[in-house]
């Protein structure tokens, strides 16, 4: 089956988590799907996982706006889940 849209259009459907801890990789993910499709990730309880480190990593992404950073820390996941903050 052939695709009917450009590959970039399909990327708009993807959601990624932020467990990278490597700013260039995070910015590449954001460039692909947009900050509005990134959710907080930590890989906890595995060895690499550390929720505090995950939050600090997102807060340190100064190339993003404060609103984008805050959205990654919570509201984006609620959107992905089809919920909203009450």
Secondary structure as a PSIPRED ss2 file (coil, helix, strand):
# PSIPRED VFORMAT (PSIPRED V4.0)

   1 X C   1.000  0.000  0.000
   2 X C   1.000  0.000  0.000
   3 X C   1.000  0.000  0.000
   4 X C   1.000  0.000  0.000
   5 X C   1.000  0.000  0.000
   6 X C   1.000  0.000  0.000
   7 X H   0.000  1.000  0.000
   8 X H   0.000  1.000  0.000
   9 X H   0.000  1.000  0.000
  10 X H   0.000  1.000  0.000
  11 X H   0.000  1.000  0.000
  12 X C   1.000  0.000  0.000
  13 X C   1.000  0.000  0.000
  14 X C   1.000  0.000  0.000
  15 X C   1.000  0.000  0.000
  16 X E   0.000  0.000  1.000
  17 X E   0.000  0.000  1.000
  18 X C   1.000  0.000  0.000
  19 X C   1.000  0.000  0.000
  20 X C   1.000  0.000  0.000
  21 X C   1.000  0.000  0.000
  22 X C   1.000  0.000  0.000
  23 X H   0.000  1.000  0.000
  24 X H   0.000  1.000  0.000
  25 X H   0.000  1.000  0.000
  26 X H   0.000  1.000  0.000
  27 X H   0.000  1.000  0.000
  28 X H   0.000  1.000  0.000
  29 X H   0.000  1.000  0.000
  30 X H   0.000  1.000  0.000
  31 X H   0.000  1.000  0.000
  32 X H   0.000  1.000  0.000
  33 X H   0.000  1.000  0.000
  34 X C   1.000  0.000  0.000
  35 X H   0.000  1.000  0.000
  36 X H   0.000  1.000  0.000
  37 X H   0.000  1.000  0.000
  38 X E   0.000  0.000  1.000
  39 X E   0.000  0.000  1.000
  40 X C   1.000  0.000  0.000
  41 X C   1.000  0.000  0.000
  42 X C   1.000  0.000  0.000
  43 X C   1.000  0.000  0.000
  44 X C   1.000  0.000  0.000
  45 X C   1.000  0.000  0.000
  46 X C   1.000  0.000  0.000
  47 X C   1.000  0.000  0.000
  48 X C   1.000  0.000  0.000
  49 X C   1.000  0.000  0.000
  50 X C   1.000  0.000  0.000
  51 X H   0.000  1.000  0.000
  52 X H   0.000  1.000  0.000
  53 X H   0.000  1.000  0.000
  54 X H   0.000  1.000  0.000
  55 X H   0.000  1.000  0.000
  56 X H   0.000  1.000  0.000
  57 X H   0.000  1.000  0.000
  58 X H   0.000  1.000  0.000
  59 X H   0.000  1.000  0.000
  60 X C   1.000  0.000  0.000
  61 X C   1.000  0.000  0.000
  62 X C   1.000  0.000  0.000
  63 X C   1.000  0.000  0.000
  64 X C   1.000  0.000  0.000
  65 X C   1.000  0.000  0.000
  66 X H   0.000  1.000  0.000
  67 X H   0.000  1.000  0.000
  68 X H   0.000  1.000  0.000
  69 X H   0.000  1.000  0.000
  70 X H   0.000  1.000  0.000
  71 X H   0.000  1.000  0.000
  72 X H   0.000  1.000  0.000
  73 X H   0.000  1.000  0.000
  74 X H   0.000  1.000  0.000
  75 X H   0.000  1.000  0.000
  76 X H   0.000  1.000  0.000
  77 X H   0.000  1.000  0.000
  78 X H   0.000  1.000  0.000
  79 X H   0.000  1.000  0.000
  80 X H   0.000  1.000  0.000
  81 X H   0.000  1.000  0.000
  82 X C   1.000  0.000  0.000
  83 X C   1.000  0.000  0.000
  84 X C   1.000  0.000  0.000
  85 X C   1.000  0.000  0.000
  86 X C   1.000  0.000  0.000
